[in-house]
Amino acid sequence: MSMDDNQSKSISKFPWKWILLGILCAVVIIWLRLTPPGLLGKADAIGYAVCHRIDSHSLHIGDRQMPLCVRCSGMYLGAMLGLIYQVVQGKKGAYPPLKTIIIMAVLVLAFAIDGINSYIHFFPGVNGLYEPQTWSRMVTGIGMGLAMAAAVVPAFHQTVWRSWKEVSGLTSWKQLGLLFVLAGLIILAALSESAWLLYPLALISSAGVLVLLTMIYSMVLVMIFKKENVYERLDQMCMPLMGGALIALLQIGAFDLVRYLWIGTWAGFNL
């Protein structure tokens, strides 16, 4: 056996998994200690890293502002719905057909138009296309999230799994119809402003930030280490998933730190 083979064996036997787990746990503990208390406080810290959290643009659980603004809440709720909806169908890794792509493109365009229109209203004396509404922010946010999931899930399947199905989970009108019905129910639940409904939606939307970032960074790590299409089961992916979660949390923590040093409070921007 050559010296290179011995070195390779030594590296493969090194407990990288436990070291990575230890680092991840340490980062999680530090982040939990430095962020606001309570479950919603941790959700606020996640939203703080990716959202302006302007109070007037947010839903409220009683007197308490949601962790993400209406548009971002909708986006990450839509993303979580789209992810779960496709993942439960198995390893369907093909990208959606043209009709679905067109629908998703329309949803992205609606998100962009509504966002730009809302931004224009920040400038005194400037009229946008229409007066921004809570329902339009939520609807276009959900639509954007569904489009994000439609792109991320097939990319994930194609990148990590040894075998995946050459079919999309968003092919038939029945599949799309059920997805949009579920999205509509989430929209109605959010706009009801019921604290019983908003509380779980707040946690799910914040979790959506972590889940999306973890999936994306896991794919990047798989490609960096040239491990594409070698995994059969999810439990075999503990290393890239832990690495993806670690990078995601480090990014959120870095953004939290920079923003806190800038404005000195965990509250949203005051505009």
Number of C-alpha atoms within 10 A of each C-alpha: 5 7 8 9 10 11 11 11 11 11 11 10 9 10 10 12 14 11 11 17 16 12 15 19 14 12 16 16 11 12 18 15 11 12 18 15 13 10 9 19 15 20 23 26 25 25 26 25 21 15 17 17 24 16 19 14 19 23 25 21 16 13 8 12 21 27 28 32 25 29 27 27 31 29 29 31 31 32 28 25 24 28 23 13 20 22 16 10 10 12 21 22 24 20 21 20 14 10 13 18 17 12 14 21 15 15 21 21 15 19 24 15 14 24 17 13 17 19 12 16 16 12 9 7 8 8 13 16 12 10 11 17 12 15 16 17 25 28 24 26 30 33 29 29 28 29 23 21 22 24 17 20 26 25 17 17 21 21 21 23 19 14 15 18 14 12 15 19 25 23 17 13 11 10 13 15 12 12 18 18 11 16 21 14 11 22 19 15 16 23 16 12 15 13 16 11 16 21 17 12 20 26 20 18 27 28 17 23 25 18 19 22 19 22 20 18 20 27 23 18 18 21 14 10 9 10 16 17 16 15 15 13 11 10 9 11 17 15 18 23 21 20 23 25 23 24 17 22 21 16 14 21 22 13 17 21 16 12 15 15 10 9 12 10 10 16 17 21 13 10 7
